[in-house]
Amino acid sequence: MEIFLIIIMVLMILGSLYSLNAKDLLSAVISYGIVGFGLVIAFLLLQAPDLAFVQVVVEVATLIIMIATIKNTQHEINEPKTKQAVYYVVTLIFALVFILILDRTTGCLSQFGADTMRMARPYIEGAQQ
């Protein structure tokens, strides 16, 4: 589990560094999204699915608003087709890595409804009496 957390943290750091040095605003926002979704996976690794759920909702809403704003305010820029293809390939690789790590991290969560807190058992047993 620690190796996945280290990989996610490195990807988050790389995403944040790229967002600081990005040439255009849209790629900066997308790399900022890498940091947010990396945080979701980190929360899942740390067995905090409630925080991960809230982070997903906030991150998706924020990215949709930011990307829509950028698309509505910027003019169309004609980039070479090879440069666009590289962007698509890199985005696909990042998405596949995040999906793979997300699949691995959700496997280490406890079953739904299982009490994982050691403090919960006395309260549950006391409530049954």
N, CA, C and O atoms as a GROMACS GRO file, in nm:
protein
  516
    1MET      N    1   0.082  -0.119   0.000
    1MET     CA    2   0.000   0.000   0.000
    1MET      C    3   0.087   0.125   0.000
    1MET      O    4   0.052   0.225  -0.063
    2GLU      N    5   0.198   0.121   0.069
    2GLU     CA    6   0.282   0.240   0.075
    2GLU      C    7   0.341   0.275  -0.062
    2GLU      O    8   0.360   0.392  -0.094
    3ILE      N    9   0.370   0.172  -0.143
    3ILE     CA   10   0.428   0.199  -0.274
    3ILE      C   11   0.327   0.272  -0.363
    3ILE      O   12   0.365   0.361  -0.440
    4PHE      N   13   0.198   0.235  -0.353
    4PHE     CA   14   0.096   0.305  -0.429
    4PHE      C   15   0.082   0.449  -0.381
    4PHE      O   16   0.064   0.540  -0.462
    5LEU      N   17   0.091   0.469  -0.251
    5LEU     CA   18   0.082   0.604  -0.197
    5LEU      C   19   0.199   0.690  -0.242
    5LEU      O   20   0.182   0.808  -0.272
    6ILE      N   21   0.317   0.632  -0.248
    6ILE     CA   22   0.436   0.705  -0.295
    6ILE      C   23   0.420   0.741  -0.443
    6ILE      O   24   0.454   0.852  -0.483
    7ILE      N   25   0.370   0.646  -0.524
    7ILE     CA   26   0.351   0.673  -0.666
    7ILE      C   27   0.250   0.786  -0.686
    7ILE      O   28   0.271   0.875  -0.767
    8ILE      N   29   0.142   0.780  -0.610
    8ILE     CA   30   0.040   0.885  -0.622
    8ILE      C   31   0.095   1.020  -0.580
    8ILE      O   32   0.068   1.121  -0.645
    9MET      N   33   0.172   1.024  -0.473
    9MET     CA   34   0.229   1.150  -0.427
    9MET      C   35   0.326   1.208  -0.530
    9MET      O   36   0.329   1.329  -0.553
   10VAL      N   37   0.405   1.122  -0.593
   10VAL     CA   38   0.498   1.168  -0.697
   10VAL      C   39   0.420   1.224  -0.815
   10VAL      O   40   0.456   1.329  -0.869
   11LEU      N   41   0.312   1.154  -0.858
   11LEU     CA   42   0.230   1.205  -0.968
   11LEU      C   43   0.163   1.337  -0.931
   11LEU      O   44   0.148   1.425  -1.016
   12MET      N   45   0.122   1.350  -0.806
   12MET     CA   46   0.061   1.476  -0.762
   12MET      C   47   0.163   1.590  -0.765
   12MET      O   48   0.130   1.701  -0.806
   13ILE      N   49   0.283   1.562  -0.722
   13ILE     CA   50   0.388   1.666  -0.724
   13ILE      C   51   0.421   1.705  -0.868
   13ILE      O   52   0.436   1.823  -0.899
   14LEU      N   53   0.432   1.604  -0.956
   14LEU     CA   54   0.460   1.634  -1.096
   14LEU      C   55   0.346   1.713  -1.160
   14LEU      O   56   0.371   1.805  -1.238
   15GLY      N   57   0.223   1.678  -1.127
   15GLY     CA   58   0.108   1.752  -1.180
   15GLY      C   59   0.106   1.896  -1.133
   15GLY      O   60   0.075   1.987  -1.210
   16SER      N   61   0.138   1.917  -1.006
   16SER     CA   62   0.138   2.055  -0.955
   16SER      C   63   0.254   2.136  -1.014
   16SER      O   64   0.238   2.255  -1.041
   17LEU      N   65   0.369   2.074  -1.032
   17LEU     CA   66   0.481   2.145  -1.094
   17LEU      C   67   0.450   2.179  -1.240
   17LEU      O   68   0.485   2.287  -1.287
   18TYR      N   69   0.386   2.086  -1.310
   18TYR     CA   70   0.350   2.115  -1.448
   18TYR      C   71   0.246   2.227  -1.456
   18TYR      O   72   0.252   2.310  -1.546
   19SER      N   73   0.152   2.229  -1.363
   19SER     CA   74   0.050   2.334  -1.367
   19SER      C   75   0.110   2.471  -1.343
   19SER      O   76   0.057   2.571  -1.391
   20LEU      N   77   0.219   2.478  -1.269
   20LEU     CA   78   0.286   2.606  -1.248
   20LEU      C   79   0.360   2.654  -1.372
   20LEU      O   80   0.373   2.774  -1.395
   21ASN      N   81   0.409   2.558  -1.453
   21ASN     CA   82   0.491   2.593  -1.568
   21ASN      C   83   0.420   2.571  -1.702
   21ASN      O   84   0.486   2.574  -1.806
   22ALA      N   85   0.291   2.550  -1.702
   22ALA     CA   86   0.218   2.522  -1.826
   22ALA      C   87   0.211   2.645  -1.914
   22ALA      O   88   0.203   2.758  -1.866
   23LYS      N   89   0.213   2.622  -2.044
   23LYS     CA   90   0.208   2.732  -2.140
   23LYS      C   91   0.067   2.787  -2.157
   23LYS      O   92   0.048   2.908  -2.174
   24ASP      N   93  -0.033   2.699  -2.154
   24ASP     CA   94  -0.170   2.747  -2.169
   24ASP      C   95  -0.251   2.712  -2.045
   24ASP      O   96  -0.215   2.624  -1.967
   25LEU      N   97  -0.360   2.783  -2.030
   25LEU     CA   98  -0.442   2.773  -1.909
   25LEU      C   99  -0.515   2.640  -1.898
   25LEU      O  100  -0.532   2.588  -1.788
   26LEU      N  101  -0.559   2.585  -2.011
   26LEU     CA  102  -0.634   2.460  -2.008
   26LEU      C  103  -0.548   2.344  -1.959
   26LEU      O  104  -0.594   2.262  -1.879
   27SER      N  105  -0.425   2.335  -2.006
   27SER     CA  106  -0.338   2.226  -1.959
   27SER      C  107  -0.301   2.246  -1.812
   27SER      O  108  -0.277   2.148  -1.742
   28ALA      N  109  -0.294   2.369  -1.766
   28ALA     CA  110  -0.269   2.393  -1.624
   28ALA      C  111  -0.386   2.346  -1.538
   28ALA      O  112  -0.364   2.288  -1.431
   29VAL      N  113  -0.508   2.369  -1.584
   29VAL     CA  114  -0.626   2.325  -1.509
   29VAL      C  115  -0.635   2.173  -1.509
   29VAL      O  116  -0.668   2.113  -1.406
   30ILE      N  117  -0.605   2.109  -1.621
   30ILE     CA  118  -0.610   1.963  -1.628
   30ILE      C  119  -0.504   1.901  -1.538
   30ILE      O  120  -0.531   1.802  -1.470
   31SER      N  121  -0.385   1.957  -1.536
   31SER     CA  122  -0.282   1.904  -1.447
   31SER      C  123  -0.316   1.932  -1.301
   31SER      O  124  -0.277   1.856  -1.212
   32TYR      N  125  -0.388   2.039  -1.276
   32TYR     CA  126  -0.440   2.066  -1.141
   32TYR      C  127  -0.541   1.958  -1.102
   32TYR      O  128  -0.549   1.918  -0.985
   33GLY      N  129  -0.617   1.910  -1.200
   33GLY     CA  130  -0.710   1.801  -1.175
   33GLY      C  131  -0.640   1.672  -1.138
   33GLY      O  132  -0.693   1.592  -1.062
   34ILE      N  133  -0.521   1.651  -1.192
   34ILE     CA  134  -0.442   1.533  -1.156
   34ILE      C  135  -0.412   1.534  -1.007
   34ILE      O  136  -0.416   1.430  -0.941
   35VAL      N  137  -0.383   1.650  -0.955
   35VAL     CA  138  -0.354   1.661  -0.812
   35VAL      C  139  -0.478   1.628  -0.730
   35VAL      O  140  -0.469   1.557  -0.629
   36GLY      N  141  -0.593   1.677  -0.771
   36GLY     CA  142  -0.716   1.652  -0.697
   36GLY      C  143  -0.757   1.506  -0.699
   36GLY      O  144  -0.794   1.450  -0.596
   37PHE      N  145  -0.749   1.444  -0.816
   37PHE     CA  146  -0.786   1.303  -0.824
   37PHE      C  147  -0.681   1.213  -0.760
   37PHE      O  148  -0.712   1.103  -0.714
   38GLY      N  149  -0.557   1.259  -0.758
   38GLY     CA  150  -0.455   1.186  -0.682
   38GLY      C  151  -0.486   1.188  -0.533
   38GLY      O  152  -0.461   1.091  -0.462
   39LEU      N  153  -0.540   1.299  -0.487
   39LEU     CA  154  -0.580   1.309  -0.347
   39LEU      C  155  -0.695   1.214  -0.316
   39LEU      O  156  -0.703   1.159  -0.206
   40VAL      N  157  -0.785   1.194  -0.413
   40VAL     CA  158  -0.894   1.098  -0.395
   40VAL      C  159  -0.838   0.957  -0.375
   40VAL      O  160  -0.880   0.885  -0.285
   41ILE      N  161  -0.743   0.920  -0.458
   41ILE     CA  162  -0.684   0.787  -0.445
   41ILE      C  163  -0.605   0.775  -0.316
   41ILE      O  164  -0.604   0.669  -0.253
   42ALA      N  165  -0.539   0.882  -0.275
   42ALA     CA  166  -0.467   0.879  -0.147
   42ALA      C  167  -0.563   0.860  -0.031
   42ALA      O  168  -0.533   0.787   0.063
   43PHE      N  169  -0.678   0.926  -0.036
   43PHE     CA  170  -0.779   0.906   0.069
   43PHE      C  171  -0.828   0.762   0.071
   43PHE      O  172  -0.850   0.705   0.178
   44LEU      N  173  -0.845   0.703  -0.046
   44LEU     CA  174  -0.888   0.562  -0.050
   44LEU      C  175  -0.780   0.471   0.007
   44LEU      O  176  -0.810   0.374   0.077
   45LEU      N  177  -0.655   0.501  -0.023
   45LEU     CA  178  -0.546   0.420   0.032
   45LEU      C  179  -0.540   0.431   0.183
   45LEU      O  180  -0.505   0.334   0.251
   46LEU      N  181  -0.573   0.546   0.235
   46LEU     CA  182  -0.571   0.568   0.379
   46LEU      C  183  -0.702   0.528   0.446
   46LEU      O  184  -0.724   0.558   0.564
   47GLN      N  185  -0.788   0.461   0.370
   47GLN     CA  186  -0.916   0.408   0.417
   47GLN      C  187  -1.007   0.517   0.472
   47GLN      O  188  -1.061   0.507   0.582
   48ALA      N  189  -1.020   0.622   0.392
   48ALA     CA  190  -1.113   0.730   0.425
   48ALA      C  191  -1.206   0.752   0.305
   48ALA      O  192  -1.195   0.854   0.237
   49PRO      N  193  -1.297   0.657   0.279
   49PRO     CA  194  -1.381   0.669   0.159
   49PRO      C  195  -1.478   0.787   0.165
   49PRO      O  196  -1.520   0.836   0.060
   50ASP      N  197  -1.515   0.831   0.283
   50ASP     CA  198  -1.605   0.946   0.292
   50ASP      C  199  -1.536   1.073   0.242
   50ASP      O  200  -1.597   1.153   0.170
   51LEU      N  201  -1.411   1.091   0.279
   51LEU     CA  202  -1.336   1.207   0.230
   51LEU      C  203  -1.311   1.196   0.080
   51LEU      O  204  -1.314   1.296   0.009
   52ALA      N  205  -1.286   1.074   0.033
   52ALA     CA  206  -1.263   1.054  -0.110
   52ALA      C  207  -1.387   1.089  -0.190
   52ALA      O  208  -1.378   1.150  -0.297
   53PHE      N  209  -1.504   1.050  -0.139
   53PHE     CA  210  -1.628   1.081  -0.209
   53PHE      C  211  -1.651   1.232  -0.218
   53PHE      O  212  -1.687   1.283  -0.324
   54VAL      N  213  -1.630   1.302  -0.109
   54VAL     CA  214  -1.647   1.447  -0.109
   54VAL      C  215  -1.546   1.512  -0.203
   54VAL      O  216  -1.579   1.606  -0.275
   55GLN      N  217  -1.424   1.463  -0.202
   55GLN     CA  218  -1.320   1.518  -0.290
   55GLN      C  219  -1.355   1.496  -0.437
   55GLN      O  220  -1.330   1.584  -0.519
   56VAL      N  221  -1.410   1.380  -0.472
   56VAL     CA  222  -1.450   1.355  -0.610
   56VAL      C  223  -1.557   1.454  -0.654
   56VAL      O  224  -1.549   1.510  -0.763
   57VAL      N  225  -1.656   1.475  -0.569
   57VAL     CA  226  -1.765   1.566  -0.605
   57VAL      C  227  -1.712   1.709  -0.623
   57VAL      O  228  -1.745   1.775  -0.721
   58VAL      N  229  -1.632   1.754  -0.530
   58VAL     CA  230  -1.577   1.889  -0.539
   58VAL      C  231  -1.483   1.903  -0.659
   58VAL      O  232  -1.487   2.003  -0.730
   59GLU      N  233  -1.401   1.802  -0.682
   59GLU     CA  234  -1.304   1.808  -0.792
   59GLU      C  235  -1.373   1.809  -0.928
   59GLU      O  236  -1.336   1.886  -1.016
   60VAL      N  237  -1.472   1.725  -0.946
   60VAL     CA  238  -1.543   1.720  -1.074
   60VAL      C  239  -1.617   1.850  -1.098
   60VAL      O  240  -1.612   1.904  -1.209
   61ALA      N  241  -1.684   1.901  -0.998
   61ALA     CA  242  -1.757   2.028  -1.014
   61ALA      C  243  -1.660   2.142  -1.046
   61ALA      O  244  -1.687   2.225  -1.133
   62THR      N  245  -1.549   2.147  -0.976
   62THR     CA  246  -1.451   2.253  -0.999
   62THR      C  247  -1.391   2.244  -1.139
   62THR      O  248  -1.378   2.345  -1.208
   63LEU      N  249  -1.355   2.123  -1.181
   63LEU     CA  250  -1.296   2.108  -1.314
   63LEU      C  251  -1.395   2.142  -1.424
   63LEU      O  252  -1.357   2.204  -1.524
   64ILE      N  253  -1.520   2.102  -1.408
   64ILE     CA  254  -1.620   2.134  -1.511
   64ILE      C  255  -1.637   2.284  -1.523
   64ILE      O  256  -1.642   2.338  -1.634
   65ILE      N  257  -1.647   2.352  -1.411
   65ILE     CA  258  -1.665   2.498  -1.415
   65ILE      C  259  -1.542   2.566  -1.474
   65ILE      O  260  -1.555   2.657  -1.556
   66MET      N  261  -1.424   2.523  -1.434
   66MET     CA  262  -1.302   2.589  -1.484
   66MET      C  263  -1.280   2.563  -1.632
   66MET      O  264  -1.243   2.654  -1.706
   67ILE      N  265  -1.301   2.440  -1.676
   67ILE     CA  266  -1.280   2.408  -1.818
   67ILE      C  267  -1.386   2.479  -1.903
   67ILE      O  268  -1.354   2.530  -2.010
   68ALA      N  269  -1.511   2.482  -1.858
   68ALA     CA  270  -1.614   2.553  -1.934
   68ALA      C  271  -1.583   2.702  -1.944
   68ALA      O  272  -1.605   2.762  -2.049
   69THR      N  273  -1.533   2.759  -1.838
   69THR     CA  274  -1.497   2.902  -1.840
   69THR      C  275  -1.383   2.927  -1.937
   69THR      O  276  -1.386   3.024  -2.013
   70ILE      N  277  -1.284   2.841  -1.934
   70ILE     CA  278  -1.169   2.859  -2.024
   70ILE      C  279  -1.212   2.842  -2.169
   70ILE      O  280  -1.171   2.920  -2.255
   71LYS      N  281  -1.293   2.740  -2.197
   71LYS     CA  282  -1.338   2.716  -2.334
   71LYS      C  283  -1.424   2.831  -2.386
   71LYS      O  284  -1.418   2.862  -2.506
   72ASN      N  285  -1.502   2.894  -2.301
   72ASN     CA  286  -1.588   3.004  -2.345
   72ASN      C  287  -1.512   3.135  -2.363
   72ASN      O  288  -1.559   3.223  -2.434
   73THR      N  289  -1.397   3.149  -2.300
   73THR     CA  290  -1.326   3.276  -2.306
   73THR      C  291  -1.206   3.275  -2.400
   73THR      O  292  -1.156   3.381  -2.437
   74GLN      N  293  -1.158   3.157  -2.439
   74GLN     CA  294  -1.039   3.152  -2.525
   74GLN      C  295  -1.080   3.134  -2.670
   74GLN      O  296  -1.185   3.079  -2.702
   75HIS      N  297  -0.992   3.182  -2.756
   75HIS     CA  298  -1.012   3.165  -2.900
   75HIS      C  299  -0.953   3.031  -2.942
   75HIS      O  300  -0.870   2.973  -2.872
   76GLU      N  301  -0.996   2.985  -3.057
   76GLU     CA  302  -0.946   2.857  -3.110
   76GLU      C  303  -0.802   2.876  -3.156
   76GLU      O  304  -0.771   2.969  -3.230
   77ILE      N  305  -0.715   2.788  -3.110
   77ILE     CA  306  -0.575   2.792  -3.148
   77ILE      C  307  -0.548   2.670  -3.235
   77ILE      O  308  -0.579   2.557  -3.196
   78ASN      N  309  -0.491   2.693  -3.351
   78ASN     CA  310  -0.461   2.582  -3.440
   78ASN      C  311  -0.324   2.527  -3.406
   78ASN      O  312  -0.221   2.589  -3.434
   79GLU      N  313  -0.324   2.409  -3.347
   79GLU     CA  314  -0.198   2.342  -3.315
   79GLU      C  315  -0.176   2.231  -3.415
   79GLU      O  316  -0.271   2.181  -3.475
   80PRO      N  317  -0.051   2.192  -3.434
   80PRO     CA  318  -0.024   2.080  -3.524
   80PRO      C  319  -0.091   1.952  -3.474
   80PRO      O  320  -0.106   1.932  -3.353
   81LYS      N  321  -0.130   1.866  -3.568
   81LYS     CA  322  -0.198   1.742  -3.533
   81LYS      C  323  -0.110   1.650  -3.449
   81LYS      O  324  -0.161   1.577  -3.365
   82THR      N  325   0.020   1.652  -3.470
   82THR     CA  326   0.109   1.564  -3.393
   82THR      C  327   0.115   1.608  -3.247
   82THR      O  328   0.122   1.524  -3.157
   83LYS      N  329   0.112   1.737  -3.224
   83LYS     CA  330   0.114   1.787  -3.087
   83LYS      C  331  -0.015   1.750  -3.015
   83LYS      O  332  -0.011   1.714  -2.897
   84GLN      N  333  -0.129   1.759  -3.084
   84GLN     CA  334  -0.255   1.718  -3.024
   84GLN      C  335  -0.256   1.569  -2.995
   84GLN      O  336  -0.310   1.526  -2.893
   85ALA      N  337  -0.198   1.490  -3.082
   85ALA     CA  338  -0.193   1.345  -3.062
   85ALA      C  339  -0.108   1.311  -2.940
   85ALA      O  340  -0.141   1.219  -2.865
   86VAL      N  341   0.000   1.384  -2.920
   86VAL     CA  342   0.085   1.361  -2.802
   86VAL      C  343   0.007   1.393  -2.675
   86VAL      O  344   0.017   1.320  -2.577
   87TYR      N  345  -0.070   1.502  -2.677
   87TYR     CA  346  -0.153   1.537  -2.561
   87TYR      C  347  -0.253   1.427  -2.530
   87TYR      O  348  -0.272   1.390  -2.414
   88TYR      N  349  -0.316   1.373  -2.634
   88TYR     CA  350  -0.414   1.267  -2.613
   88TYR      C  351  -0.350   1.140  -2.557
   88TYR      O  352  -0.406   1.076  -2.469
   89VAL      N  353  -0.232   1.106  -2.607
   89VAL     CA  354  -0.163   0.985  -2.560
   89VAL      C  355  -0.120   1.002  -2.414
   89VAL      O  356  -0.138   0.910  -2.334
   90VAL      N  357  -0.064   1.116  -2.380
   90VAL     CA  358  -0.020   1.141  -2.243
   90VAL      C  359  -0.140   1.141  -2.148
   90VAL      O  360  -0.133   1.086  -2.038
   91THR      N  361  -0.251   1.203  -2.190
   91THR     CA  362  -0.371   1.203  -2.108
   91THR      C  363  -0.424   1.062  -2.088
   91THR      O  364  -0.466   1.027  -1.978
   92LEU      N  365  -0.424   0.982  -2.193
   92LEU     CA  366  -0.470   0.844  -2.183
   92LEU      C  367  -0.381   0.762  -2.090
   92LEU      O  368  -0.432   0.681  -2.012
   93ILE      N  369  -0.250   0.783  -2.095
   93ILE     CA  370  -0.158   0.710  -2.007
   93ILE      C  371  -0.184   0.748  -1.862
   93ILE      O  372  -0.191   0.661  -1.775
   94PHE      N  373  -0.199   0.878  -1.833
   94PHE     CA  374  -0.228   0.921  -1.696
   94PHE      C  375  -0.361   0.864  -1.648
   94PHE      O  376  -0.371   0.819  -1.534
   95ALA      N  377  -0.461   0.865  -1.734
   95ALA     CA  378  -0.591   0.811  -1.695
   95ALA      C  379  -0.582   0.662  -1.666
   95ALA      O  380  -0.641   0.614  -1.569
   96LEU      N  381  -0.510   0.588  -1.748
   96LEU     CA  382  -0.496   0.444  -1.725
   96LEU      C  383  -0.420   0.414  -1.596
   96LEU      O  384  -0.454   0.321  -1.524
   97VAL      N  385  -0.317   0.493  -1.567
   97VAL     CA  386  -0.242   0.473  -1.442
   97VAL      C  387  -0.331   0.501  -1.322
   97VAL      O  388  -0.331   0.425  -1.226
   98PHE      N  389  -0.408   0.608  -1.328
   98PHE     CA  390  -0.498   0.640  -1.216
   98PHE      C  391  -0.607   0.535  -1.201
   98PHE      O  392  -0.643   0.500  -1.088
   99ILE      N  393  -0.662   0.485  -1.311
   99ILE     CA  394  -0.764   0.381  -1.303
   99ILE      C  395  -0.707   0.253  -1.246
   99ILE      O  396  -0.772   0.186  -1.165
  100LEU      N  397  -0.586   0.217  -1.285
  100LEU     CA  398  -0.521   0.097  -1.232
  100LEU      C  399  -0.497   0.108  -1.082
  100LEU      O  400  -0.525   0.015  -1.007
  101ILE      N  401  -0.446   0.223  -1.039
  101ILE     CA  402  -0.421   0.241  -0.896
  101ILE      C  403  -0.552   0.250  -0.818
  101ILE      O  404  -0.561   0.201  -0.706
  102LEU      N  405  -0.654   0.313  -0.878
  102LEU     CA  406  -0.784   0.319  -0.812
  102LEU      C  407  -0.843   0.179  -0.795
  102LEU      O  408  -0.903   0.149  -0.692
  103ASP      N  409  -0.825   0.094  -0.896
  103ASP     CA  410  -0.874  -0.044  -0.886
  103ASP      C  411  -0.801  -0.119  -0.775
  103ASP      O  412  -0.862  -0.196  -0.701
  104ARG      N  413  -0.673  -0.099  -0.764
  104ARG     CA  414  -0.595  -0.167  -0.660
  104ARG      C  415  -0.630  -0.115  -0.520
  104ARG      O  416  -0.633  -0.192  -0.424
  105THR      N  417  -0.656   0.014  -0.509
  105THR     CA  418  -0.683   0.070  -0.376
  105THR      C  419  -0.821   0.035  -0.325
  105THR      O  420  -0.838   0.016  -0.205
  106THR      N  421  -0.919   0.024  -0.413
  106THR     CA  422  -1.052  -0.011  -0.366
  106THR      C  423  -1.059  -0.156  -0.321
  106THR      O  424  -1.150  -0.193  -0.247
  107GLY      N  425  -0.965  -0.238  -0.363
  107GLY     CA  426  -0.962  -0.378  -0.319
  107GLY      C  427  -0.919  -0.393  -0.174
  107GLY      O  428  -0.948  -0.495  -0.112
  108CYS      N  429  -0.849  -0.294  -0.119
  108CYS     CA  430  -0.802  -0.304   0.019
  108CYS      C  431  -0.902  -0.245   0.119
  108CYS      O  432  -0.876  -0.249   0.240
  109LEU      N  433  -1.015  -0.192   0.072
  109LEU     CA  434  -1.116  -0.140   0.164
  109LEU      C  435  -1.194  -0.256   0.224
  109LEU      O  436  -1.206  -0.362   0.163
  110SER      N  437  -1.246  -0.235   0.343
  110SER     CA  438  -1.326  -0.338   0.408
  110SER      C  439  -1.462  -0.349   0.341
  110SER      O  440  -1.504  -0.258   0.270
  111GLN      N  441  -1.530  -0.460   0.365
  111GLN     CA  442  -1.663  -0.480   0.308
  111GLN      C  443  -1.759  -0.376   0.363
  111GLN      O  444  -1.743  -0.326   0.474
  112PHE      N  445  -1.859  -0.343   0.283
  112PHE     CA  446  -1.957  -0.243   0.324
  112PHE      C  447  -2.035  -0.294   0.444
  112PHE      O  448  -2.087  -0.406   0.441
  113GLY      N  449  -2.043  -0.215   0.547
  113GLY     CA  450  -2.116  -0.252   0.668
  113GLY      C  451  -2.031  -0.318   0.774
  113GLY      O  452  -2.078  -0.337   0.886
  114ALA      N  453  -1.908  -0.354   0.743
  114ALA     CA  454  -1.821  -0.418   0.843
  114ALA      C  455  -1.767  -0.310   0.936
  114ALA      O  456  -1.726  -0.203   0.892
  115ASP      N  457  -1.768  -0.340   1.066
  115ASP     CA  458  -1.715  -0.242   1.160
  115ASP      C  459  -1.563  -0.257   1.165
  115ASP      O  460  -1.511  -0.362   1.204
  116THR      N  461  -1.495  -0.153   1.125
  116THR     CA  462  -1.349  -0.155   1.122
  116THR      C  463  -1.289  -0.079   1.240
  116THR      O  464  -1.168  -0.082   1.261
  117MET      N  465  -1.373  -0.012   1.315
  117MET     CA  466  -1.322   0.064   1.428
  117MET      C  467  -1.332  -0.020   1.554
  117MET      O  468  -1.438  -0.075   1.583
  118ARG      N  469  -1.226  -0.029   1.627
  118ARG     CA  470  -1.226  -0.111   1.748
  118ARG      C  471  -1.310  -0.048   1.859
  118ARG      O  472  -1.351  -0.117   1.952
  119MET      N  473  -1.335   0.080   1.850
  119MET     CA  474  -1.416   0.148   1.952
  119MET      C  475  -1.565   0.126   1.930
  119MET      O  476  -1.644   0.149   2.021
  120ALA      N  477  -1.605   0.082   1.811
  120ALA     CA  478  -1.747   0.070   1.780
  120ALA      C  479  -1.812  -0.050   1.846
  120ALA      O  480  -1.931  -0.047   1.876
  121ARG      N  481  -1.736  -0.157   1.870
  121ARG     CA  482  -1.794  -0.281   1.921
  121ARG      C  483  -1.863  -0.263   2.056
  121ARG      O  484  -1.976  -0.311   2.070
  122PRO      N  485  -1.804  -0.199   2.159
  122PRO     CA  486  -1.875  -0.183   2.286
  122PRO      C  487  -2.005  -0.104   2.274
  122PRO      O  488  -2.102  -0.133   2.345
  123TYR      N  489  -2.007  -0.005   2.187
  123TYR     CA  490  -2.129   0.074   2.169
  123TYR      C  491  -2.238  -0.009   2.100
  123TYR      O  492  -2.355   0.000   2.137
  124ILE      N  493  -2.199  -0.088   2.002
  124ILE     CA  494  -2.297  -0.172   1.933
  124ILE      C  495  -2.351  -0.279   2.024
  124ILE      O  496  -2.472  -0.305   2.025
  125GLU      N  497  -2.264  -0.343   2.102
  125GLU     CA  498  -2.308  -0.446   2.194
  125GLU      C  499  -2.394  -0.388   2.307
  125GLU      O  500  -2.489  -0.452   2.351
  126GLY      N  501  -2.363  -0.269   2.352
  126GLY     CA  502  -2.441  -0.204   2.457
  126GLY      C  503  -2.577  -0.160   2.407
  126GLY      O  504  -2.673  -0.154   2.484
  127ALA      N  505  -2.589  -0.130   2.278
  127ALA     CA  506  -2.716  -0.084   2.222
  127ALA      C  507  -2.812  -0.200   2.204
  127ALA      O  508  -2.933  -0.180   2.198
  128GLN      N  509  -2.761  -0.322   2.196
  128GLN     CA  510  -2.848  -0.437   2.174
  128GLN      C  511  -2.918  -0.480   2.300
  128GLN      O  512  -3.016  -0.553   2.291
  129GLN      N  513  -2.874  -0.439   2.416
  129GLN     CA  514  -2.932  -0.485   2.542
  129GLN      C  515  -3.056  -0.413   2.580
  129GLN      O  516  -3.115  -0.441   2.684
   0.00000   0.00000   0.00000
